[in-house]
Amino acid sequence: MPGTSKSQKQKGPEKKIVYSDPKHGKSTECFHYIRHCGSGTNGVVWAATYKSKKTGSIIDVAVKLFKEDVTNIDYSFKREVETLRALRRVNNPNVIKIITSGREKELGRRFIALELAKGGTLSDAIKDKKITINDDIYAANAIWETLNGLAFLHSIDIDHGDMKPGNVLIKIKRHKNRLIAELAIADFSHSRKSPVGTVHEARRGTRGYDAPEIFTEKYVDKKTDVYSVGVILCVLLFGKNPFKKDGDFPSSYNEIKEWTLKGIEKLDVDWRSITKPAKAMLLRLLKCNPLWRPSARAAMNDEWLINTGFRGDEKNEYMRLNGRKHWISTESPSATVQAVHAVMRFL
């Protein structure tokens, strides 16, 4: 059982079994723990099932179990927890959903349970060649859903701070006897509450995805997230991050700064391999000056995104379903609990 040792199991009382699930076995009062997914500085992550108190239905979740000394966590970690609490009160299909939170009485640990995305991360899908690179339909729909989630976060005054393919999860759901995928933003370890129009102190996210103002300005705003989405679009269109040098990102801060400030047009990418509308969209997102960069909501209205991705009668059906055509479909989901790793990276 997570968070307990063998000796603790022998000395402590037997765990309370609230509901039975032959597939997954025994549970604590809150969850059936299936398997351990990872550990971090502030806790551990488990894939589990949870019985909803409202509906009685059993839900697959990813459970973050925090260390017992949570009262001693630093200010930045408390800020992340506040972000998650804010998300729990709202809902958007392109942002990972917070299911419940509280304290495991048997384990003496605080927890947050999130929606379990079984399709892995966008980074996994690109690496494993589960999606087509340099395809306008795939790229446009992936970026539209990512921007939709990001615009939603920005509308409730949350800056993500670390947008990258590894922090975009693939949810699998069924529609008319077909399994379709939907993207959802996850990992709020760099996020912060920031009202529209305000700026905050710059801090780095992930090498190769940070906006130029991270290196040149003392303060940044929501446009920094938009730049990072532009780099994600680069990866979808070119099959690689354009800021990589000899297969890897520059190792020093000065090298990263130099390469980022060059601007996308001066980097070694084959512009002839992508369409002109896609290039125009890319250049808008990757403007070095954030004042010239669109907001996430404005970027969703780009001509390339609006005109790409629909085929024939699919438009009306998918507009009713989710406002867009889903960017990928599959006969069977990639059933792996490794998908929760991106969600849990702040532990």
C-alpha positions in Angstrom: 0.0 0.0 0.0 1.4 3.5 -0.9 3.1 5.5 1.8 3.3 2.6 4.3 6.1 0.2 5.2 5.9 -3.5 6.0 6.3 -2.8 9.7 3.6 -0.2 9.6 1.3 -2.6 8.0 1.9 -5.2 10.8 1.4 -2.6 13.7 -1.4 -0.5 12.3 -5.1 -1.4 12.0 -6.6 -3.1 9.0 -7.5 -0.8 6.2 -11.2 0.0 5.8 -12.7 -1.6 2.7 -15.5 0.6 1.4 -16.3 -1.0 -1.9 -15.2 -4.1 -3.7 -13.5 -4.3 -7.1 -12.2 -7.8 -8.0 -10.0 -6.4 -10.7 -8.0 -4.1 -8.4 -8.4 -5.7 -5.0 -8.5 -4.0 -1.6 -8.7 -0.3 -1.0 -8.4 2.4 1.6 -11.5 4.5 2.4 -10.8 6.8 -0.6 -9.1 4.7 -3.4 -8.2 1.4 -4.9 -4.5 1.8 -5.5 -3.4 -0.1 -8.7 0.3 0.7 -9.1 3.0 3.1 -8.2 3.8 5.6 -11.1 6.6 7.7 -9.7 8.1 9.6 -6.8 9.3 13.2 -6.3 10.6 15.7 -3.8 7.2 16.3 -2.2 5.4 12.9 -2.6 4.5 9.9 -4.7 2.1 9.2 -7.6 -0.3 6.3 -7.9 -2.8 5.1 -10.5 -6.0 4.3 -8.8 -9.8 4.0 -9.0 -12.1 6.3 -7.1 -15.8 5.9 -6.3 -17.6 9.1 -6.8 -19.7 10.1 -3.7 -22.1 12.0 -6.0 -22.9 9.4 -8.7 -21.5 6.1 -7.2 -19.5 5.5 -10.5 -15.9 4.3 -10.4 -13.4 6.6 -12.0 -9.8 6.0 -13.1 -7.6 8.6 -11.4 -4.0 9.6 -10.8 -3.5 10.2 -7.1 -0.8 12.5 -5.7 0.1 11.6 -2.1 2.0 14.4 -0.4 4.6 13.8 2.2 3.5 13.9 5.8 5.3 17.2 6.6 3.2 19.2 4.1 3.0 22.1 6.6 6.7 22.8 6.0 6.5 23.1 2.2 7.9 26.2 0.7 5.9 29.2 -0.7 6.2 28.1 -4.4 4.7 24.7 -3.6 1.8 26.3 -1.7 1.2 28.5 -4.8 0.9 25.4 -7.0 -1.6 23.8 -4.7 -3.7 27.0 -4.8 -3.7 26.8 -8.6 -5.0 23.2 -8.4 -7.7 24.3 -6.0 -8.8 27.1 -8.4 -9.0 24.5 -11.2 -11.2 22.2 -9.2 -14.0 24.8 -9.3 -14.1 25.0 -13.1 -13.9 22.7 -16.0 -12.6 22.7 -19.6 -12.1 19.7 -21.8 -8.5 20.8 -22.7 -7.3 21.2 -19.2 -6.8 18.1 -17.0 -9.6 17.8 -14.5 -9.2 17.8 -10.7 -11.5 15.0 -9.4 -11.1 15.4 -5.6 -8.7 16.3 -2.8 -8.4 15.8 0.9 -6.6 13.6 3.4 -6.2 9.8 3.4 -7.1 9.0 7.1 -5.5 5.5 7.0 -2.2 6.8 5.4 -2.1 10.2 7.2 -1.3 11.9 3.8 -2.9 14.7 1.9 -3.8 13.9 -1.7 -5.1 15.4 -4.9 -6.8 13.1 -7.5 -6.8 14.1 -11.1 -8.3 12.7 -14.3 -6.3 9.8 -15.6 -5.2 10.3 -19.3 -4.6 6.9 -20.8 -3.2 8.1 -24.1 0.1 9.2 -22.9 1.6 12.6 -23.6 1.9 14.5 -26.8 5.6 14.1 -26.5 5.2 10.3 -26.3 2.9 10.3 -29.4 5.5 12.3 -31.4 8.4 10.1 -30.3 6.6 6.8 -30.9 5.3 8.1 -34.3 1.7 7.7 -33.3 0.8 10.9 -35.1 1.8 12.3 -38.5 4.5 14.9 -38.5 4.2 17.8 -41.0 0.5 17.3 -41.5 -1.5 20.5 -41.3 -4.7 18.7 -40.1 -3.0 17.0 -37.2 -1.0 20.1 -36.3 -3.8 22.6 -36.6 -6.2 20.5 -34.4 -3.6 19.8 -31.8 -2.6 23.4 -31.5 -6.3 24.6 -31.5 -7.1 22.3 -28.5 -3.9 23.3 -26.7 -4.7 27.0 -27.2 -8.3 26.4 -26.1 -7.1 25.0 -22.8 -4.5 27.7 -22.4 -7.0 30.5 -23.2 -9.2 29.0 -20.6 -6.4 29.1 -18.0 -5.6 32.7 -18.9 -9.3 33.6 -18.6 -9.3 32.5 -14.9 -6.0 34.3 -14.3 -3.7 31.3 -14.4 -0.3 31.4 -16.2 1.0 27.9 -16.9 4.7 28.7 -17.2 5.9 25.5 -18.7 4.1 24.7 -21.9 5.7 21.8 -23.8 4.6 18.5 -25.5 5.4 16.5 -22.3 2.8 18.6 -20.4 0.0 18.0 -22.9 -1.8 14.8 -22.2 -4.0 12.7 -24.6 -7.3 11.7 -23.2 -9.1 8.8 -24.8 -12.9 8.8 -25.0 -15.6 7.0 -27.0 -17.9 8.8 -29.5 -20.3 6.8 -31.7 -18.4 3.5 -31.2 -15.1 5.2 -32.0 -12.2 5.9 -29.7 -11.1 9.5 -30.2 -8.4 11.5 -28.5 -8.6 14.9 -26.9 -5.7 17.0 -25.6 -5.5 18.3 -22.1 -2.9 20.7 -20.5 -1.3 19.3 -17.3 1.5 19.9 -14.8 1.1 23.2 -12.9 4.5 23.2 -11.2 5.4 26.5 -12.8 1.9 28.0 -12.8 0.8 31.1 -10.8 -2.3 33.2 -10.4 -1.9 36.4 -12.4 -4.8 38.7 -13.3 -5.1 39.8 -17.0 -2.8 42.7 -17.8 -0.4 42.1 -15.0 3.2 41.0 -15.2 5.3 38.9 -12.8 8.9 38.1 -12.2 10.5 36.0 -14.9 11.5 32.4 -14.2 12.6 29.6 -16.5 10.4 26.8 -17.6 12.0 24.2 -19.9 15.1 24.7 -22.1 14.1 25.2 -25.8 10.5 26.3 -24.9 11.2 29.5 -23.0 10.3 32.8 -24.6 12.9 35.5 -25.4 11.6 37.7 -22.6 12.6 35.1 -20.1 16.2 36.0 -20.9 15.9 39.8 -21.6 13.2 41.1 -19.3 12.7 41.1 -15.5 9.0 40.6 -15.8 6.8 38.4 -18.1 3.1 37.9 -18.7 0.7 35.4 -20.4 2.3 35.9 -23.8 5.2 33.7 -22.6 2.9 30.7 -22.7 1.8 31.6 -26.2 5.4 31.5 -27.4 5.9 28.1 -25.9 2.9 26.8 -27.9 4.6 28.1 -31.0 7.6 25.9 -30.3 5.2 23.0 -29.8 3.8 23.8 -33.3 7.4 23.7 -34.6 7.8 20.2 -33.3 4.6 19.1 -34.9 5.5 20.7 -38.3 9.2 20.0 -38.5 9.5 16.9 -36.2 12.0 18.6 -34.0 12.6 21.5 -31.7 14.3 24.2 -33.8 16.3 25.4 -30.9 18.2 22.1 -30.6 21.9 22.2 -31.6 23.5 19.0 -32.7 20.6 17.0 -31.4 20.4 18.6 -27.9 19.7 21.9 -26.4 22.6 24.3 -25.6 24.0 23.5 -22.2 24.8 27.0 -20.9 22.4 29.8 -20.1 24.2 32.1 -22.5 24.0 29.6 -25.4 20.3 29.2 -24.8 19.8 32.9 -24.7 21.8 33.4 -27.9 19.8 30.7 -29.8 16.4 31.9 -28.6 17.1 35.6 -29.4 18.1 34.6 -33.0 14.4 34.2 -33.8 12.8 31.3 -35.6 13.5 32.7 -39.1 17.2 32.5 -38.5 17.3 29.0 -37.3 18.1 25.9 -39.3 14.6 24.7 -40.4 13.3 23.8 -43.8 10.6 26.4 -44.4 9.8 24.8 -47.8 8.5 21.7 -46.0 5.5 23.5 -44.6 2.6 25.4 -46.1 2.6 29.2 -46.2 -0.5 29.5 -43.9 1.2 27.3 -41.3 4.4 29.3 -41.5 2.4 32.5 -41.0 0.8 31.1 -37.9 4.1 29.9 -36.6 5.7 33.3 -37.0 2.9 35.0 -35.2 3.2 32.8 -32.2 7.0 33.1 -32.1 7.3 36.9 -32.3 10.3 37.8 -30.2 8.5 40.9 -28.9 5.6 39.8 -26.7 3.7 43.0 -27.6 3.4 41.7 -31.2 2.5 38.2 -30.1 -1.3 37.3 -30.0 -3.1 36.2 -26.9 -4.1 32.5 -26.7 -7.7 33.4 -27.5 -6.8 35.7 -30.5 -4.5 33.0 -31.9 -7.4 30.5 -32.0 -8.9 32.8 -34.6 -6.0 32.4 -37.0 -7.0 31.8 -40.6 -4.9 28.6 -40.8 -6.5 27.1 -37.7 -10.0 28.0 -38.8 -9.7 26.7 -42.3 -7.7 23.5 -41.6 -8.9 20.2 -40.2 -12.4 19.9 -41.5 -13.5 17.5 -44.2 -17.0 17.5 -45.7 -19.8 16.7 -43.3 -17.4 16.1 -40.4 -17.6 19.8 -39.6 -21.1 20.0 -38.2 -20.8 16.7 -36.3 -17.5 17.7 -34.5 -18.6 21.3 -33.9 -21.5 19.9 -32.0 -19.3 17.5 -30.1 -16.4 19.8 -29.1 -16.1 22.9 -31.3 -13.4 21.2 -33.4 -12.6 18.1 -35.3 -10.6 15.8 -33.0 -7.0 15.8 -34.2 -6.4 12.0 -33.9 -8.5 8.9 -33.8 -7.5 5.3 -33.0 -9.0 1.9 -32.8 -7.6 1.2 -29.4 -6.2 3.5 -26.7 -2.6 3.4 -25.5 -3.4 2.0 -22.1 -0.5 3.2 -20.0 -0.4 4.8 -16.6 2.9 6.5 -17.6 0.6 9.2 -18.9 0.2 10.5 -15.4 3.9 11.3 -15.1 3.5 14.7 -16.9 0.6 15.6 -14.6 2.6 14.7 -11.5 5.9 16.4 -12.3 5.5 19.0 -9.6 5.6 16.5 -6.8 
